């Protein structure tokens, strides 16, 4: 009888963990799509700030459900708190996507949207250690190894994207024409075939689409890790035929 309360508490924490992971799995890609379409698309604008607030709030809620598991593990809770803080920052900044879409030439709104892009990438960077810490507490050595490998790969890829965006934003801040001159300099010093010049110009015009494509890889990898961890928890609690 004395072990019933701890078991019941653990099962409740695991249940909330599974719900939180499910929310993160579904709303992580949805947040990327909704926030992008709120800023750049026409159809989402009719709903105002609501869609972006919903998806970013869902990520905050999903992370809050994970807090009930292994509260005594300080490294796990510390990693989770960092991700929750950034998720809350993203929630607070998300309405500016809609306001910027209405007045894209406003300098303050542009600066806030740029900040949201950086905090969104930082959120992904901090979410991966959360998954690594969680996998380290689960009884599956293969999953722990895979999670360490892919979270390290994810963070490296995200840091590269963040560094490139920071350099690009700095060039724009110093001189709006600097990125174009930089690309022209690359074309002059690099022995590229003549056929590559229109392709580079096309890539320059589609920089937003390129950023989304680059962000899809770490998002997809993070989703795969979330799904594997969730399935392992379900199999451990309910058996393989849950």
ChimeraX commands (.cxc) that place a marker at each C-alpha (Angstrom):
marker #1 position 0.00,0.00,0.00 radius 0.5
marker #1 position 2.85,2.36,0.75 radius 0.5
marker #1 position 4.04,2.21,-2.89 radius 0.5
marker #1 position 0.64,3.08,-4.40 radius 0.5
marker #1 position 0.91,6.88,-4.12 radius 0.5
marker #1 position 4.37,7.08,-5.76 radius 0.5
marker #1 position 3.25,4.76,-8.59 radius 0.5
marker #1 position 0.08,6.75,-9.11 radius 0.5
marker #1 position 2.08,9.97,-9.14 radius 0.5
marker #1 position 4.58,8.54,-11.61 radius 0.5
marker #1 position 1.82,7.30,-13.91 radius 0.5
marker #1 position 0.19,10.74,-13.80 radius 0.5
marker #1 position 3.50,12.40,-14.64 radius 0.5
marker #1 position 4.07,9.97,-17.52 radius 0.5
marker #1 position 0.57,10.62,-18.82 radius 0.5
marker #1 position 1.18,14.36,-18.83 radius 0.5
marker #1 position 4.56,13.72,-20.42 radius 0.5
marker #1 position 2.94,11.83,-23.31 radius 0.5
marker #1 position 0.36,14.59,-23.82 radius 0.5
marker #1 position 3.06,17.24,-23.74 radius 0.5
marker #1 position 5.20,15.38,-26.29 radius 0.5
marker #1 position 2.16,14.91,-28.54 radius 0.5
marker #1 position 1.44,18.64,-28.41 radius 0.5
marker #1 position 5.06,19.45,-29.24 radius 0.5
marker #1 position 5.06,16.95,-32.11 radius 0.5
marker #1 position 2.00,18.43,-33.81 radius 0.5
marker #1 position 2.42,22.11,-33.01 radius 0.5
marker #1 position 6.14,22.46,-33.74 radius 0.5
marker #1 position 5.73,22.27,-37.54 radius 0.5
marker #1 position 2.37,24.00,-37.31 radius 0.5
marker #1 position 3.98,26.95,-35.54 radius 0.5
marker #1 position 6.55,27.28,-38.33 radius 0.5
marker #1 position 3.85,27.27,-41.02 radius 0.5
marker #1 position 1.35,29.50,-39.20 radius 0.5
marker #1 position 3.91,32.11,-38.14 radius 0.5
marker #1 position 5.39,32.25,-41.64 radius 0.5
marker #1 position 1.98,32.56,-43.30 radius 0.5
marker #1 position 0.86,35.17,-40.78 radius 0.5
marker #1 position 3.81,37.33,-41.75 radius 0.5
marker #1 position 3.89,36.65,-45.49 radius 0.5
marker #1 position 0.58,35.11,-46.55 radius 0.5
marker #1 position -2.71,36.79,-47.31 radius 0.5
marker #1 position -5.20,34.17,-46.13 radius 0.5
marker #1 position -4.04,34.06,-42.48 radius 0.5
marker #1 position -4.19,37.83,-42.12 radius 0.5
marker #1 position -7.98,37.78,-41.88 radius 0.5
marker #1 position -7.64,36.08,-38.48 radius 0.5
marker #1 position -5.29,38.72,-37.10 radius 0.5
marker #1 position -2.93,37.73,-34.28 radius 0.5
marker #1 position -5.01,34.73,-33.15 radius 0.5
marker #1 position -3.40,31.85,-35.14 radius 0.5
marker #1 position 0.16,32.77,-34.13 radius 0.5
marker #1 position -0.88,33.17,-30.49 radius 0.5
marker #1 position -2.61,29.76,-30.49 radius 0.5
marker #1 position 0.32,27.78,-31.88 radius 0.5
marker #1 position 2.94,29.47,-29.70 radius 0.5
marker #1 position 0.73,29.11,-26.61 radius 0.5
marker #1 position 0.35,25.40,-27.41 radius 0.5
marker #1 position 4.13,24.98,-27.35 radius 0.5
marker #1 position 4.27,26.70,-23.96 radius 0.5
marker #1 position 1.55,24.40,-22.66 radius 0.5
marker #1 position 3.21,21.28,-24.05 radius 0.5
marker #1 position 6.47,22.13,-22.29 radius 0.5
marker #1 position 4.64,22.89,-19.05 radius 0.5
marker #1 position 3.25,19.35,-19.05 radius 0.5
marker #1 position 6.78,17.94,-19.09 radius 0.5
marker #1 position 7.65,19.72,-15.84 radius 0.5
marker #1 position 5.80,17.15,-13.72 radius 0.5
marker #1 position 8.31,14.41,-14.58 radius 0.5
marker #1 position 11.44,13.92,-12.43 radius 0.5
marker #1 position 11.32,17.30,-10.72 radius 0.5
marker #1 position 14.35,16.39,-8.62 radius 0.5
marker #1 position 16.63,16.10,-11.69 radius 0.5
marker #1 position 18.21,19.54,-11.81 radius 0.5
marker #1 position 19.91,19.28,-15.26 radius 0.5
marker #1 position 16.61,18.15,-16.78 radius 0.5
marker #1 position 14.59,20.91,-15.13 radius 0.5
marker #1 position 17.22,23.54,-16.00 radius 0.5
marker #1 position 17.14,22.56,-19.69 radius 0.5
marker #1 position 13.35,22.54,-19.61 radius 0.5
marker #1 position 13.19,25.98,-17.98 radius 0.5
marker #1 position 15.39,27.47,-20.72 radius 0.5
marker #1 position 13.12,26.09,-23.43 radius 0.5
marker #1 position 10.01,27.26,-21.57 radius 0.5
marker #1 position 11.42,30.78,-21.23 radius 0.5
marker #1 position 12.11,31.02,-24.96 radius 0.5
marker #1 position 8.69,29.56,-25.76 radius 0.5
marker #1 position 7.13,32.27,-23.60 radius 0.5
marker #1 position 9.20,34.94,-25.38 radius 0.5
marker #1 position 8.01,33.60,-28.74 radius 0.5
marker #1 position 4.42,33.72,-27.51 radius 0.5
marker #1 position 4.81,37.34,-26.46 radius 0.5
marker #1 position 6.41,38.38,-29.76 radius 0.5
marker #1 position 4.12,36.40,-32.08 radius 0.5
marker #1 position 1.45,39.16,-32.50 radius 0.5
marker #1 position 4.10,41.36,-34.11 radius 0.5
marker #1 position 4.11,39.04,-37.13 radius 0.5
marker #1 position 0.62,40.20,-38.04 radius 0.5
marker #1 position 1.31,43.85,-37.27 radius 0.5
marker #1 position 4.50,43.75,-39.35 radius 0.5
marker #1 position 2.59,42.18,-42.26 radius 0.5
marker #1 position 0.36,45.26,-42.26 radius 0.5
marker #1 position 3.25,47.77,-42.07 radius 0.5
marker #1 position 6.41,45.95,-43.28 radius 0.5
marker #1 position 8.35,49.20,-43.63 radius 0.5
marker #1 position 8.09,50.03,-39.91 radius 0.5
marker #1 position 11.58,49.79,-38.40 radius 0.5
marker #1 position 10.48,48.82,-34.89 radius 0.5
marker #1 position 8.16,46.07,-36.12 radius 0.5
marker #1 position 10.88,44.77,-38.42 radius 0.5
marker #1 position 13.33,44.63,-35.52 radius 0.5
marker #1 position 10.84,42.72,-33.35 radius 0.5
marker #1 position 10.12,40.19,-36.13 radius 0.5
marker #1 position 13.86,39.68,-36.61 radius 0.5
marker #1 position 14.16,39.11,-32.86 radius 0.5
marker #1 position 11.36,36.54,-33.05 radius 0.5
marker #1 position 13.21,34.67,-35.80 radius 0.5
marker #1 position 16.32,34.48,-33.63 radius 0.5
marker #1 position 14.42,33.44,-30.49 radius 0.5
marker #1 position 12.56,30.83,-32.53 radius 0.5
marker #1 position 15.85,29.30,-33.63 radius 0.5
marker #1 position 17.16,29.52,-30.07 radius 0.5
marker #1 position 14.03,27.73,-28.91 radius 0.5
marker #1 position 14.79,24.85,-31.27 radius 0.5
marker #1 position 18.39,24.80,-30.09 radius 0.5
marker #1 position 17.27,24.61,-26.44 radius 0.5
marker #1 position 14.53,22.06,-27.13 radius 0.5
marker #1 position 17.04,19.48,-28.33 radius 0.5
marker #1 position 18.93,19.28,-24.99 radius 0.5
marker #1 position 15.53,18.81,-23.32 radius 0.5
marker #1 position 14.98,15.73,-25.47 radius 0.5
marker #1 position 18.52,14.51,-24.80 radius 0.5
marker #1 position 18.04,14.88,-21.03 radius 0.5
marker #1 position 14.70,13.11,-21.23 radius 0.5
marker #1 position 16.09,10.21,-23.26 radius 0.5
marker #1 position 18.94,9.86,-20.75 radius 0.5
marker #1 position 16.37,9.08,-18.03 radius 0.5
marker #1 position 14.61,6.40,-20.08 radius 0.5
marker #1 position 15.64,2.70,-20.10 radius 0.5
marker #1 position 16.67,2.41,-23.75 radius 0.5
marker #1 position 20.36,2.63,-24.61 radius 0.5
marker #1 position 19.73,2.72,-28.37 radius 0.5
marker #1 position 17.36,5.67,-28.02 radius 0.5
marker #1 position 19.84,7.49,-25.77 radius 0.5
marker #1 position 22.60,7.04,-28.33 radius 0.5
marker #1 position 20.40,8.16,-31.25 radius 0.5
marker #1 position 19.13,11.16,-29.31 radius 0.5
marker #1 position 22.63,12.32,-28.37 radius 0.5
marker #1 position 23.78,11.98,-31.98 radius 0.5
marker #1 position 20.85,13.70,-33.66 radius 0.5
marker #1 position 20.42,16.47,-31.10 radius 0.5
marker #1 position 24.11,17.30,-31.52 radius 0.5
marker #1 position 23.65,17.35,-35.30 radius 0.5
marker #1 position 20.52,19.48,-34.95 radius 0.5
marker #1 position 22.18,22.05,-32.73 radius 0.5
marker #1 position 25.18,22.33,-35.05 radius 0.5
marker #1 position 22.90,22.90,-38.05 radius 0.5
marker #1 position 20.82,25.45,-36.16 radius 0.5
marker #1 position 23.90,27.34,-34.97 radius 0.5
marker #1 position 25.10,27.57,-38.58 radius 0.5
marker #1 position 21.71,28.96,-39.66 radius 0.5
marker #1 position 21.68,31.39,-36.73 radius 0.5
marker #1 position 25.21,32.58,-37.51 radius 0.5
marker #1 position 24.39,33.10,-41.20 radius 0.5
marker #1 position 21.22,35.03,-40.34 radius 0.5
marker #1 position 23.09,37.14,-37.82 radius 0.5
marker #1 position 25.72,38.03,-40.42 radius 0.5
marker #1 position 23.03,38.85,-42.96 radius 0.5
marker #1 position 21.09,41.02,-40.49 radius 0.5
marker #1 position 24.30,42.82,-39.51 radius 0.5
marker #1 position 25.08,43.57,-43.15 radius 0.5
marker #1 position 21.58,44.93,-43.67 radius 0.5
marker #1 position 21.89,47.08,-40.57 radius 0.5
marker #1 position 25.25,48.53,-41.66 radius 0.5
marker #1 position 24.26,49.01,-45.30 radius 0.5
marker #1 position 21.06,47.70,-46.99 radius 0.5
marker #1 position 22.97,47.23,-50.25 radius 0.5
marker #1 position 25.83,45.26,-48.69 radius 0.5
marker #1 position 24.33,41.74,-49.24 radius 0.5
marker #1 position 23.95,42.44,-52.99 radius 0.5
marker #1 position 27.53,43.73,-53.21 radius 0.5
marker #1 position 28.74,40.71,-51.24 radius 0.5
marker #1 position 27.06,38.33,-53.68 radius 0.5
marker #1 position 28.51,40.31,-56.59 radius 0.5
marker #1 position 31.98,39.99,-55.02 radius 0.5
marker #1 position 31.51,36.22,-54.70 radius 0.5
marker #1 position 30.55,36.01,-58.36 radius 0.5
marker #1 position 33.68,37.93,-59.34 radius 0.5
marker #1 position 36.20,35.96,-57.27 radius 0.5
marker #1 position 34.62,32.51,-57.68 radius 0.5
marker #1 position 35.12,30.70,-60.98 radius 0.5
marker #1 position 31.44,29.87,-61.45 radius 0.5
marker #1 position 30.02,29.03,-64.87 radius 0.5
marker #1 position 27.93,31.69,-66.53 radius 0.5
marker #1 position 24.83,29.50,-66.16 radius 0.5
marker #1 position 25.11,29.75,-62.36 radius 0.5
marker #1 position 24.58,33.52,-62.28 radius 0.5
marker #1 position 20.78,33.41,-62.86 radius 0.5
marker #1 position 20.51,30.63,-60.27 radius 0.5
marker #1 position 22.29,32.71,-57.63 radius 0.5
marker #1 position 20.08,35.68,-58.44 radius 0.5
marker #1 position 17.02,33.46,-58.03 radius 0.5
marker #1 position 18.31,32.21,-54.67 radius 0.5
marker #1 position 18.83,35.80,-53.57 radius 0.5
marker #1 position 15.23,36.71,-54.40 radius 0.5
marker #1 position 13.89,33.62,-52.62 radius 0.5
marker #1 position 15.87,34.02,-49.41 radius 0.5
marker #1 position 12.76,33.60,-47.22 radius 0.5
marker #1 position 11.84,30.30,-48.88 radius 0.5
marker #1 position 15.43,29.11,-48.52 radius 0.5
marker #1 position 15.37,29.91,-44.80 radius 0.5
marker #1 position 12.16,27.89,-44.38 radius 0.5
marker #1 position 13.66,24.93,-46.23 radius 0.5
marker #1 position 16.79,25.09,-44.08 radius 0.5
marker #1 position 14.67,25.20,-40.92 radius 0.5
marker #1 position 12.59,22.19,-42.00 radius 0.5
marker #1 position 15.47,19.76,-41.49 radius 0.5
marker #1 position 16.03,20.39,-37.75 radius 0.5
marker #1 position 12.27,20.65,-37.20 radius 0.5
marker #1 position 11.71,17.27,-38.87 radius 0.5
marker #1 position 14.58,15.70,-36.92 radius 0.5
marker #1 position 13.24,17.09,-33.65 radius 0.5
marker #1 position 9.78,15.75,-34.47 radius 0.5
marker #1 position 11.22,12.28,-35.13 radius 0.5
marker #1 position 12.98,12.27,-31.75 radius 0.5
marker #1 position 9.83,13.45,-29.97 radius 0.5
marker #1 position 7.82,10.66,-31.60 radius 0.5
marker #1 position 10.36,7.97,-30.67 radius 0.5
marker #1 position 10.50,9.12,-27.05 radius 0.5
marker #1 position 6.71,9.25,-26.81 radius 0.5
marker #1 position 6.37,5.76,-28.27 radius 0.5
marker #1 position 8.96,4.37,-25.86 radius 0.5
marker #1 position 7.10,5.83,-22.88 radius 0.5
marker #1 position 3.79,4.40,-24.12 radius 0.5
marker #1 position 5.37,0.99,-24.70 radius 0.5
marker #1 position 6.99,1.02,-21.25 radius 0.5
marker #1 position 3.74,1.91,-19.47 radius 0.5
marker #1 position 1.10,0.10,-21.52 radius 0.5
marker #1 position 3.17,-2.53,-23.32 radius 0.5
marker #1 position 4.12,-2.73,-27.00 radius 0.5
marker #1 position 0.50,-3.19,-28.09 radius 0.5
marker #1 position -0.78,0.17,-26.72 radius 0.5
marker link #1:1,2 radius 0.2
marker link #1:2,3 radius 0.2
marker link #1:3,4 radius 0.2
marker link #1:4,5 radius 0.2
marker link #1:5,6 radius 0.2
marker link #1:6,7 radius 0.2
marker link #1:7,8 radius 0.2
marker link #1:8,9 radius 0.2
marker link #1:9,10 radius 0.2
marker link #1:10,11 radius 0.2
marker link #1:11,12 radius 0.2
marker link #1:12,13 radius 0.2
marker link #1:13,14 radius 0.2
marker link #1:14,15 radius 0.2
marker link #1:15,16 radius 0.2
marker link #1:16,17 radius 0.2
marker link #1:17,18 radius 0.2
marker link #1:18,19 radius 0.2
marker link #1:19,20 radius 0.2
marker link #1:20,21 radius 0.2
marker link #1:21,22 radius 0.2
marker link #1:22,23 radius 0.2
marker link #1:23,24 radius 0.2
marker link #1:24,25 radius 0.2
marker link #1:25,26 radius 0.2
marker link #1:26,27 radius 0.2
marker link #1:27,28 radius 0.2
marker link #1:28,29 radius 0.2
marker link #1:29,30 radius 0.2
marker link #1:30,31 radius 0.2
marker link #1:31,32 radius 0.2
marker link #1:32,33 radius 0.2
marker link #1:33,34 radius 0.2
marker link #1:34,35 radius 0.2
marker link #1:35,36 radius 0.2
marker link #1:36,37 radius 0.2
marker link #1:37,38 radius 0.2
marker link #1:38,39 radius 0.2
marker link #1:39,40 radius 0.2
marker link #1:40,41 radius 0.2
marker link #1:41,42 radius 0.2
marker link #1:42,43 radius 0.2
marker link #1:43,44 radius 0.2
marker link #1:44,45 radius 0.2
marker link #1:45,46 radius 0.2
marker link #1:46,47 radius 0.2
marker link #1:47,48 radius 0.2
marker link #1:48,49 radius 0.2
marker link #1:49,50 radius 0.2
marker link #1:50,51 radius 0.2
marker link #1:51,52 radius 0.2
marker link #1:52,53 radius 0.2
marker link #1:53,54 radius 0.2
marker link #1:54,55 radius 0.2
marker link #1:55,56 radius 0.2
marker link #1:56,57 radius 0.2
marker link #1:57,58 radius 0.2
marker link #1:58,59 radius 0.2
marker link #1:59,60 radius 0.2
marker link #1:60,61 radius 0.2
marker link #1:61,62 radius 0.2
marker link #1:62,63 radius 0.2
marker link #1:63,64 radius 0.2
marker link #1:64,65 radius 0.2
marker link #1:65,66 radius 0.2
marker link #1:66,67 radius 0.2
marker link #1:67,68 radius 0.2
marker link #1:68,69 radius 0.2
marker link #1:69,70 radius 0.2
marker link #1:70,71 radius 0.2
marker link #1:71,72 radius 0.2
marker link #1:72,73 radius 0.2
marker link #1:73,74 radius 0.2
marker link #1:74,75 radius 0.2
marker link #1:75,76 radius 0.2
marker link #1:76,77 radius 0.2
marker link #1:77,78 radius 0.2
marker link #1:78,79 radius 0.2
marker link #1:79,80 radius 0.2
marker link #1:80,81 radius 0.2
marker link #1:81,82 radius 0.2
marker link #1:82,83 radius 0.2
marker link #1:83,84 radius 0.2
marker link #1:84,85 radius 0.2
marker link #1:85,86 radius 0.2
marker link #1:86,87 radius 0.2
marker link #1:87,88 radius 0.2
marker link #1:88,89 radius 0.2
marker link #1:89,90 radius 0.2
marker link #1:90,91 radius 0.2
marker link #1:91,92 radius 0.2
marker link #1:92,93 radius 0.2
marker link #1:93,94 radius 0.2
marker link #1:94,95 radius 0.2
marker link #1:95,96 radius 0.2
marker link #1:96,97 radius 0.2
marker link #1:97,98 radius 0.2
marker link #1:98,99 radius 0.2
marker link #1:99,100 radius 0.2
marker link #1:100,101 radius 0.2
marker link #1:101,102 radius 0.2
marker link #1:102,103 radius 0.2
marker link #1:103,104 radius 0.2
marker link #1:104,105 radius 0.2
marker link #1:105,106 radius 0.2
marker link #1:106,107 radius 0.2
marker link #1:107,108 radius 0.2
marker link #1:108,109 radius 0.2
marker link #1:109,110 radius 0.2
marker link #1:110,111 radius 0.2
marker link #1:111,112 radius 0.2
marker link #1:112,113 radius 0.2
marker link #1:113,114 radius 0.2
marker link #1:114,115 radius 0.2
marker link #1:115,116 radius 0.2
marker link #1:116,117 radius 0.2
marker link #1:117,118 radius 0.2
marker link #1:118,119 radius 0.2
marker link #1:119,120 radius 0.2
marker link #1:120,121 radius 0.2
marker link #1:121,122 radius 0.2
marker link #1:122,123 radius 0.2
marker link #1:123,124 radius 0.2
marker link #1:124,125 radius 0.2
marker link #1:125,126 radius 0.2
marker link #1:126,127 radius 0.2
marker link #1:127,128 radius 0.2
marker link #1:128,129 radius 0.2
marker link #1:129,130 radius 0.2
marker link #1:130,131 radius 0.2
marker link #1:131,132 radius 0.2
marker link #1:132,133 radius 0.2
marker link #1:133,134 radius 0.2
marker link #1:134,135 radius 0.2
marker link #1:135,136 radius 0.2
marker link #1:136,137 radius 0.2
marker link #1:137,138 radius 0.2
marker link #1:138,139 radius 0.2
marker link #1:139,140 radius 0.2
marker link #1:140,141 radius 0.2
marker link #1:141,142 radius 0.2
marker link #1:142,143 radius 0.2
marker link #1:143,144 radius 0.2
marker link #1:144,145 radius 0.2
marker link #1:145,146 radius 0.2
marker link #1:146,147 radius 0.2
marker link #1:147,148 radius 0.2
marker link #1:148,149 radius 0.2
marker link #1:149,150 radius 0.2
marker link #1:150,151 radius 0.2
marker link #1:151,152 radius 0.2
marker link #1:152,153 radius 0.2
marker link #1:153,154 radius 0.2
marker link #1:154,155 radius 0.2
marker link #1:155,156 radius 0.2
marker link #1:156,157 radius 0.2
marker link #1:157,158 radius 0.2
marker link #1:158,159 radius 0.2
marker link #1:159,160 radius 0.2
marker link #1:160,161 radius 0.2
marker link #1:161,162 radius 0.2
marker link #1:162,163 radius 0.2
marker link #1:163,164 radius 0.2
marker link #1:164,165 radius 0.2
marker link #1:165,166 radius 0.2
marker link #1:166,167 radius 0.2
marker link #1:167,168 radius 0.2
marker link #1:168,169 radius 0.2
marker link #1:169,170 radius 0.2
marker link #1:170,171 radius 0.2
marker link #1:171,172 radius 0.2
marker link #1:172,173 radius 0.2
marker link #1:173,174 radius 0.2
marker link #1:174,175 radius 0.2
marker link #1:175,176 radius 0.2
marker link #1:176,177 radius 0.2
marker link #1:177,178 radius 0.2
marker link #1:178,179 radius 0.2
marker link #1:179,180 radius 0.2
marker link #1:180,181 radius 0.2
marker link #1:181,182 radius 0.2
marker link #1:182,183 radius 0.2
marker link #1:183,184 radius 0.2
marker link #1:184,185 radius 0.2
marker link #1:185,186 radius 0.2
marker link #1:186,187 radius 0.2
marker link #1:187,188 radius 0.2
marker link #1:188,189 radius 0.2
marker link #1:189,190 radius 0.2
marker link #1:190,191 radius 0.2
marker link #1:191,192 radius 0.2
marker link #1:192,193 radius 0.2
marker link #1:193,194 radius 0.2
marker link #1:194,195 radius 0.2
marker link #1:195,196 radius 0.2
marker link #1:196,197 radius 0.2
marker link #1:197,198 radius 0.2
marker link #1:198,199 radius 0.2
marker link #1:199,200 radius 0.2
marker link #1:200,201 radius 0.2
marker link #1:201,202 radius 0.2
marker link #1:202,203 radius 0.2
marker link #1:203,204 radius 0.2
marker link #1:204,205 radius 0.2
marker link #1:205,206 radius 0.2
marker link #1:206,207 radius 0.2
marker link #1:207,208 radius 0.2
marker link #1:208,209 radius 0.2
marker link #1:209,210 radius 0.2
marker link #1:210,211 radius 0.2
marker link #1:211,212 radius 0.2
marker link #1:212,213 radius 0.2
marker link #1:213,214 radius 0.2
marker link #1:214,215 radius 0.2
marker link #1:215,216 radius 0.2
marker link #1:216,217 radius 0.2
marker link #1:217,218 radius 0.2
marker link #1:218,219 radius 0.2
marker link #1:219,220 radius 0.2
marker link #1:220,221 radius 0.2
marker link #1:221,222 radius 0.2
marker link #1:222,223 radius 0.2
marker link #1:223,224 radius 0.2
marker link #1:224,225 radius 0.2
marker link #1:225,226 radius 0.2
marker link #1:226,227 radius 0.2
marker link #1:227,228 radius 0.2
marker link #1:228,229 radius 0.2
marker link #1:229,230 radius 0.2
marker link #1:230,231 radius 0.2
marker link #1:231,232 radius 0.2
marker link #1:232,233 radius 0.2
marker link #1:233,234 radius 0.2
marker link #1:234,235 radius 0.2
marker link #1:235,236 radius 0.2
marker link #1:236,237 radius 0.2
marker link #1:237,238 radius 0.2
marker link #1:238,239 radius 0.2
marker link #1:239,240 radius 0.2
marker link #1:240,241 radius 0.2
marker link #1:241,242 radius 0.2
view
